[in-house]
Amino acid sequence: MKYVLRLKSSNERVFATDANNLDEAREIFMTGKQMDAETFDSMFIVTEYSVKEIANDNLDRLDSIRYRRKRREKLSRVRRNRYRKR
């Protein structure tokens, strides 16, 4: 199962990992952040990563400015190369 580390303040995803259960995922995140339990709990929450979230994450990525810029640059390269070969 996949679990997600989220900020309590904004519910923004920080990191995701595979673990057998919620407690194991929490331990993985705590050791990665090198925090004690009290500090960790005050800043973060750990939740399951749902299929709906994965779909939304991909949509956010496709709508990002960086993705659109890279796509535009790729298309312009393809168009330039198409005319060079003639």
N, C-alpha and C positions, 0 to 999 in steps of 0.2 A: 504494500500500500504506500502511496505517496503522501507526505505531510509537508505543510507549508509553515514557515516562520513569518509572522506578520507583526508590524508595528502596532502597538495599542492605540497610539495617537491618531493614525490615519488609515489603519487597516491595510496599508500598503505591503505587498509581498516583498520579503527580503531574500528568502532562500527556500529551496525545496529539496527534500531528500526522501529516499526510500527507507522504510523501517517496518518492523513487524507490528508495532502498536504505538499508541500515542506517547506513552512513557519513554519508550526507546527513542523516539524522534525528539522528544524534549531533551533527553540526555545528550543526544548527538549535537543539537543546537547549542546547548549550554556549554559543552566542552569546546565547540568551535568558537564561541564568543568569549570563552574563558571568564564566565560570570558565575557568581553564586546564585542559588535558587531565588532568593528574595529580590535581588536586583533584576534578574532575568524576568521574573514574573511581573515586575513593575513596568517593564518596557515592552515585552513581547507576548504574543499568544501563539499557540501552535494549533493548527486545524488540519483536517483531512483535505486533500486536494481533489476536488470533484471534476468530473468530465466536463460539466458546464463551464467551470473556471478555465479549463484548458482551452476550450473553444473561444471564450472571451479574451484570453491572453493572446491568442493568435490573431484575433480581429484587431486588438489594440496594436499589435506589432505591424500589421499590414496598413494601419492607418497612420503610422508614425511619420513624422517629417523626414527622418533619416531614411526610412524604407522608400518613401516616394522619391526622394532625391536620388538614391541609388538606382531605382527603377528607371527614372528619367535619363540618367547618365548611361545606363545600359542600352536603352532604346536609341539614344543619339549615336552611340558607338555602332550599333547594328546598322542604323541608317547610313552612317558615313561609310562603313565597310561595303554596304550594298552598292553604293554609287562608285566606289573605287574600282570594283571588279569589272565594271563595264568598259 
